[in-house]
Amino acid sequence: MEFFRDTDFTPLRNPGVTWIALEGAGTLLLADGATRAFMAGEVARFADGEVHGFENTSDAPFVYLSVTSPPINFDDGYAQKASILGASTAQSPRK
């Protein structure tokens, strides 16, 4: 997945996931408003139901690999975010 500057992935809860940062840097958005820097070469693991999100705060695109087990189709999550933010954001980052 790829995020450009000033884009974010709203914090949510879902089954366990591992993020592997491949390029760029930004901020992890965690439960209770907590944040943590996250950059290329780092790995973040989120347990089942743990709140997590991301904001790209750099000038470069942020690219990461998201691994879930079992596999998850995120299209519903992108549609839900679009309904909250407005129809212009309905497209998932991978399209």
Secondary structure, 3 states (H helix, E strand, C coil): CEECCCCEEEEECCCCEEEEEEECEEEEEEHHHCEEEEECCCEEEECCCCCEEEECCCCCCEEEEEEECCCCCCHHHHHHHHHHHCHHHCCCCCC
